[in-house]
Amino acid sequence: LWSIRPPASGYVQGMNDLLTPLLVVFMSNHVEDVWSCDVSGEAVDALQDVEADAFWCLTKLMDSIQDHYTFSQPGLQRMVLRLQDLMARIDGELHQHFSAEGLEYMNFSFRWMNCLLLRELPLPAMIRVWDTYIAEERRGFESFHVYVCAVILKTFREELLQRQFQDLVLFLQDMPTASWSDDDVDPLLSQAFILSMSFEGAQHHLG
């Protein structure tokens, strides 16, 4: 339904992922344990409320990143380029290693931008991350997200520096983050905030 509303946008694979955290959050208002509930047993009115709330919140989110889902997806390409530029500045060694191995940032981070890390981190942890994105006044789902991705790369830098192209791709497409919790993402968000304060809006640092 959303993809019908903006004339320049359409459905893009991965867009449905963005709805998941919203459904979980709104469903938690109606059930005791949102992670194990059977929605088929819930009242129709409650499910319709969840559907409506999730849809309009998704619409608000998509309005802020609409050019991620227009022709050629320029918003996503911009975020990938910003990540590449940022990594060249904060970790030249890792950036050069990627370059030496022929690894393009688009090879692994396009999905990170397209699905906002929903396929990389467990859903409970992602809800904590999204809470920060929403609270960020400076385009959390676009700008701040790039800093989060950079900190993730820095977190695994020692392992990444030891790997060659094929192993780099496999590792970055299936990172050992399945057990991450709030305790893992809180310091990640703190480091991302420090980076953002150092680089955001500083044109001589990051374009």
C-alpha positions in Angstrom: 0.0 0.0 0.0 2.8 2.4 0.9 4.5 1.9 -2.5 1.4 3.1 -4.2 1.2 6.5 -2.4 4.5 8.1 -3.5 4.5 8.3 -7.4 8.3 8.1 -7.7 8.7 5.1 -5.4 7.8 1.5 -5.6 8.3 -1.7 -3.7 12.0 -2.6 -3.2 13.1 -6.0 -1.8 13.9 -5.5 1.9 11.3 -2.8 2.5 9.1 -5.3 4.3 11.9 -5.8 6.9 11.4 -2.2 8.0 7.9 -3.0 9.2 9.0 -5.8 11.6 10.2 -3.7 14.6 7.1 -1.5 14.3 4.8 -4.5 14.4 6.6 -6.0 17.4 6.5 -2.7 19.4 2.8 -2.1 18.8 1.9 -5.7 19.3 3.6 -5.7 22.7 0.8 -3.4 23.9 -1.7 -6.2 23.4 0.1 -9.4 24.5 2.2 -10.5 27.5 5.0 -12.0 25.5 5.4 -10.6 22.0 8.1 -13.0 21.1 6.0 -16.2 21.5 2.4 -15.0 21.0 0.1 -16.5 18.5 -1.6 -13.5 16.8 -4.3 -15.7 15.4 -5.9 -15.8 18.8 -5.9 -12.0 19.2 -9.0 -9.8 18.8 -9.5 -8.4 15.3 -9.8 -4.9 16.7 -6.4 -5.2 18.3 -4.8 -6.5 15.2 -6.3 -3.7 13.1 -5.0 -1.1 15.6 -1.5 -2.6 15.3 -1.7 -2.7 11.5 -2.8 1.0 11.4 -0.2 2.2 13.9 2.6 0.3 12.1 1.5 1.5 8.7 1.5 5.2 9.6 4.8 4.9 11.5 6.3 3.2 8.5 5.0 6.0 6.3 6.6 8.6 8.5 9.9 6.7 8.4 9.8 6.2 4.7 9.1 9.9 4.1 12.5 10.6 5.7 14.4 8.2 3.4 12.2 8.2 0.3 15.0 8.5 -2.2 16.3 5.1 -0.9 13.4 3.6 -2.8 13.2 5.6 -6.0 14.8 4.7 -9.3 18.5 3.7 -8.9 18.1 4.2 -5.1 20.3 7.3 -4.8 19.8 7.6 -1.1 21.3 4.1 -0.5 24.2 4.8 -2.8 24.9 8.1 -0.9 25.0 6.2 2.4 27.4 3.6 1.1 29.7 6.3 -0.2 29.5 8.1 3.1 30.5 5.0 4.9 33.4 4.4 2.6 34.6 8.0 3.0 34.2 7.8 6.8 36.2 4.6 7.1 39.0 6.0 5.0 39.3 8.7 7.7 38.9 6.8 10.9 40.6 3.5 10.0 42.8 3.9 7.0 44.4 0.5 7.5 41.1 -1.4 7.3 40.0 0.7 4.4 43.2 0.0 2.5 42.8 -3.7 3.2 39.4 -3.7 1.6 40.8 -1.9 -1.4 43.8 -4.3 -1.7 41.4 -7.3 -1.6 39.2 -5.7 -4.3 36.3 -5.5 -1.8 33.8 -2.7 -2.7 31.7 -1.3 0.1 28.7 -1.8 -2.1 29.4 -5.6 -1.9 28.4 -5.8 1.7 27.0 -2.5 3.0 24.2 -2.0 0.5 22.1 -4.5 2.5 23.1 -2.8 5.7 21.6 0.5 4.3 18.6 -1.1 2.5 17.4 -3.1 5.5 18.9 -0.8 8.2 20.8 -3.7 9.8 17.7 -5.7 10.5 19.3 -8.8 8.9 22.5 -8.3 10.8 21.4 -7.8 14.4 18.8 -9.6 16.5 15.4 -7.9 16.5 15.4 -7.0 20.3 18.7 -5.3 19.9 17.5 -3.5 16.7 14.6 -2.1 18.5 17.1 -0.5 20.9 19.1 0.9 17.9 15.9 2.2 16.3 14.9 3.9 19.5 18.2 5.9 19.2 17.6 6.6 15.5 14.2 8.1 16.2 15.6 10.2 19.1 18.3 11.6 16.8 17.5 15.0 15.5 20.0 14.8 12.7 18.4 12.2 10.3 18.9 9.2 12.5 17.9 6.6 9.9 20.2 8.0 7.3 23.1 10.0 8.8 23.5 8.4 12.2 23.0 4.9 10.7 26.3 5.3 8.7 28.2 5.9 12.0 26.7 2.8 13.5 27.8 0.8 10.5 31.3 2.2 10.8 31.6 1.2 14.5 30.5 -2.3 13.5 33.4 -2.5 11.1 35.7 -1.2 13.7 34.4 -3.8 16.2 35.5 -6.6 13.9 38.6 -4.9 12.4 41.2 -7.4 13.7 39.3 -10.4 12.2 38.6 -8.5 9.0 42.3 -7.6 8.5 43.2 -11.3 8.6 40.7 -12.3 5.8 41.0 -12.3 2.0 38.2 -11.3 -0.4 36.0 -14.3 -0.3 36.2 -14.7 3.5 35.6 -11.0 3.9 32.4 -11.2 2.0 31.2 -14.3 3.8 32.0 -12.8 7.2 30.4 -9.4 6.5 27.3 -11.1 5.2 27.0 -13.3 8.3 28.6 -11.5 11.2 28.7 -13.2 14.6 26.1 -10.9 16.0 23.1 -13.3 16.5 23.5 -13.2 20.3 23.9 -9.4 20.6 21.7 -7.7 23.2 21.3 -4.2 24.5 24.5 -4.6 26.4 26.3 -5.0 23.1 24.6 -2.3 21.2 24.7 0.4 23.9 28.5 0.9 23.7 28.2 0.7 19.9 25.7 3.5 19.9 27.9 5.5 22.2 30.9 5.2 19.9 28.7 6.1 16.9 27.5 9.2 18.7 31.1 10.3 19.4 32.0 9.8 15.8 28.9 11.8 14.6 29.8 14.7 16.9 33.3 14.7 15.4 32.4 14.5 11.7 28.7 15.5 11.2 28.6 18.8 9.4 32.3 19.1 9.2 32.8 19.4 5.5 36.6 19.2 5.7 36.3 15.9 7.5 33.3 14.2 5.8 31.4 15.3 2.7 
